[in-house]
């Protein structure tokens, strides 16, 4: 049995789903993977939760999600982190918080600190990755640590791990993905004769689209994901400036109907294609026919297709889009990283 | 750089495709994975090829697939193996040969010997696996060796590695697969109005179906694959007797037409479903509608769907069916196994 200390950043929907998932799966993780995940600290915006609880009067003991922990109000995350990381090298920092993708902060500094003390990072937080994937990748590599980004790319849909494991040894020539459920839902409804504005407000009514849907419908969420998937799946390391981005806000019903008359459907595709000089990265709506493997991916569903030299075309479709799906993605990355990195101590 | 000795069993279509693939990918394997695959010996029915060639008069030097090796006529594979395995623990035995699935021989004995000397096995040969998956799995495990079976399950279509890596930590509740291209081709053509006999002879004419198509159309190939995928993807360990098998030979045009009138298609599905008391394993033709993720998998294409507790439904579709696809599957298993097992020596 290997005991793996865990620091969790963020205790919102994803963080809480992760805590509940680990507690639900505790026996299976022991049995199937020989892993015992040991909660160390949960950092929240308002302070930190510590395990085991100290239980003094100024550290009230709180019970939540089946766990008891001591609550400590402190804003000094970076300072507090140092001593925690130093105490238990080989732990995993799980990031379920949100960082700014323009600065990568605050996650960027936490992760760098984690790597420097030999901690792995698995994340549902895209910000630091979009800000500087290459720098973080190199930092992880130099410190022989893992960086698991499934939770930040398309949660339960296999993307990066499909490339790294199922396509190991193959050259990836192109990647195409329907990576944003909201815009795919809107396009699917438009294909059924509904206007953009109506489809959007329907999606908002159902809680599929955010009140401010810009990130999804303007293609940025897709851009982040195809950027990260490409960076993690190939030897190439792009930044956000390299992605040409067009969303679905200007798609008219006429365009959708024209596509339908040709037996096609309009999909918002994130694409990477290898070229003689490197590659191109773009997000744009495209009309695809039934011979395209992602033609069949409708509604809020997501899918991804890799074209390879030796294995042909391989697609993955599905995967739950929810805090539970994201938590499951964090957990799978954690399992894959610890079994690949530290089996000396088996 | 890690030097990995390779013994290859079989030098037919798959074995030769594997040799060519490794030579083509030599630089990329070095660069991307830090691996140098070192040919040791290729065992054929007629004798063995040795590297480097000794080049005496009774060991003629032969050049094939870009390699030079010494040819030795010998039938004593098991005897010869012993000394080879002993010389280089941590090597990989790549099985591109064919064994009887009723006895597992001759592969079964070779693999056991390999594990006992610390060699990993990756295989496109189903025979030993169908004969005694559990015994081989245990033998590999006890000797801390890997057993890679992608090449024997659906070649370039991700199946077992999808389960082991992309679904790590999730409970697999069911598996459904279209795992045999020949029968899917025949069913697809029948859906287009062609009789069974006509579709079969068409498939034979195109080289899709064997002259004796029994293994494919009677469901046995699918049975082997769903058995092996289930055994490798879950904690359950079934044998062939546990699989209920029905093929497509008695499907009438009327049945196909009836399904079509209901908007459905008949597919030969290999299925595993978890039950309260364990699970059921079966192969049978089933009418599936457009809400089924494998409805869209037509012609010679293959696909697989996993239902999980935390990630929802995840499907993979595609993957080249050819000796190159099988060789690529052997290579990916080899890469995944050596990077998971021996990173002490990085």
Boltz contact constraints between the chains, C-beta under 6 A:
constraints:
  - contact:
      token1: [A, 156]
      token2: [B, 311]
      max_distance: 6.0
  - contact:
      token1: [A, 158]
      token2: [B, 166]
      max_distance: 6.0
  - contact:
      token1: [A, 161]
      token2: [B, 165]
      max_distance: 6.0
  - contact:
      token1: [A, 161]
      token2: [B, 166]
      max_distance: 6.0
  - contact:
      token1: [A, 162]
      token2: [B, 166]
      max_distance: 6.0
  - contact:
      token1: [A, 165]
      token2: [B, 161]
      max_distance: 6.0
  - contact:
      token1: [A, 165]
      token2: [B, 165]
      max_distance: 6.0
  - contact:
      token1: [A, 165]
      token2: [B, 336]
      max_distance: 6.0
  - contact:
      token1: [A, 166]
      token2: [B, 158]
      max_distance: 6.0
  - contact:
      token1: [A, 166]
      token2: [B, 161]
      max_distance: 6.0
  - contact:
      token1: [A, 166]
      token2: [B, 162]
      max_distance: 6.0
  - contact:
      token1: [A, 168]
      token2: [B, 332]
      max_distance: 6.0
  - contact:
      token1: [A, 168]
      token2: [B, 335]
      max_distance: 6.0
  - contact:
      token1: [A, 168]
      token2: [B, 336]
      max_distance: 6.0
  - contact:
      token1: [A, 169]
      token2: [B, 331]
      max_distance: 6.0
  - contact:
      token1: [A, 169]
      token2: [B, 332]
      max_distance: 6.0
  - contact:
      token1: [A, 169]
      token2: [B, 335]
      max_distance: 6.0
  - contact:
      token1: [A, 170]
      token2: [B, 328]
      max_distance: 6.0
  - contact:
      token1: [A, 296]
      token2: [B, 296]
      max_distance: 6.0
  - contact:
      token1: [A, 310]
      token2: [B, 324]
      max_distance: 6.0
  - contact:
      token1: [A, 310]
      token2: [B, 328]
      max_distance: 6.0
  - contact:
      token1: [A, 311]
      token2: [B, 156]
      max_distance: 6.0
  - contact:
      token1: [A, 311]
      token2: [B, 319]
      max_distance: 6.0
  - contact:
      token1: [A, 311]
      token2: [B, 320]
      max_distance: 6.0
  - contact:
      token1: [A, 311]
      token2: [B, 325]
      max_distance: 6.0
  - contact:
      token1: [A, 311]
      token2: [B, 328]
      max_distance: 6.0
  - contact:
      token1: [A, 312]
      token2: [B, 319]
      max_distance: 6.0
  - contact:
      token1: [A, 312]
      token2: [B, 320]
      max_distance: 6.0
  - contact:
      token1: [A, 313]
      token2: [B, 318]
      max_distance: 6.0
  - contact:
      token1: [A, 314]
      token2: [B, 318]
      max_distance: 6.0
  - contact:
      token1: [A, 314]
      token2: [B, 319]
      max_distance: 6.0
  - contact:
      token1: [A, 315]
      token2: [B, 317]
      max_distance: 6.0
  - contact:
      token1: [A, 315]
      token2: [B, 318]
      max_distance: 6.0
  - contact:
      token1: [A, 316]
      token2: [B, 316]
      max_distance: 6.0
  - contact:
      token1: [A, 317]
      token2: [B, 315]
      max_distance: 6.0
  - contact:
      token1: [A, 318]
      token2: [B, 313]
      max_distance: 6.0
  - contact:
      token1: [A, 318]
      token2: [B, 314]
      max_distance: 6.0
  - contact:
      token1: [A, 318]
      token2: [B, 315]
      max_distance: 6.0
  - contact:
      token1: [A, 319]
      token2: [B, 311]
      max_distance: 6.0
  - contact:
      token1: [A, 319]
      token2: [B, 312]
      max_distance: 6.0
  - contact:
      token1: [A, 319]
      token2: [B, 314]
      max_distance: 6.0
  - contact:
      token1: [A, 320]
      token2: [B, 311]
      max_distance: 6.0
  - contact:
      token1: [A, 320]
      token2: [B, 312]
      max_distance: 6.0
  - contact:
      token1: [A, 324]
      token2: [B, 310]
      max_distance: 6.0
  - contact:
      token1: [A, 325]
      token2: [B, 311]
      max_distance: 6.0
  - contact:
      token1: [A, 328]
      token2: [B, 170]
      max_distance: 6.0
  - contact:
      token1: [A, 328]
      token2: [B, 310]
      max_distance: 6.0
  - contact:
      token1: [A, 328]
      token2: [B, 311]
      max_distance: 6.0
  - contact:
      token1: [A, 331]
      token2: [B, 169]
      max_distance: 6.0
  - contact:
      token1: [A, 332]
      token2: [B, 168]
      max_distance: 6.0
  - contact:
      token1: [A, 332]
      token2: [B, 169]
      max_distance: 6.0
  - contact:
      token1: [A, 335]
      token2: [B, 168]
      max_distance: 6.0
  - contact:
      token1: [A, 335]
      token2: [B, 169]
      max_distance: 6.0
  - contact:
      token1: [A, 336]
      token2: [B, 165]
      max_distance: 6.0
  - contact:
      token1: [A, 336]
      token2: [B, 168]
      max_distance: 6.0
  - contact:
      token1: [A, 340]
      token2: [B, 340]
      max_distance: 6.0
  - contact:
      token1: [A, 344]
      token2: [B, 344]
      max_distance: 6.0
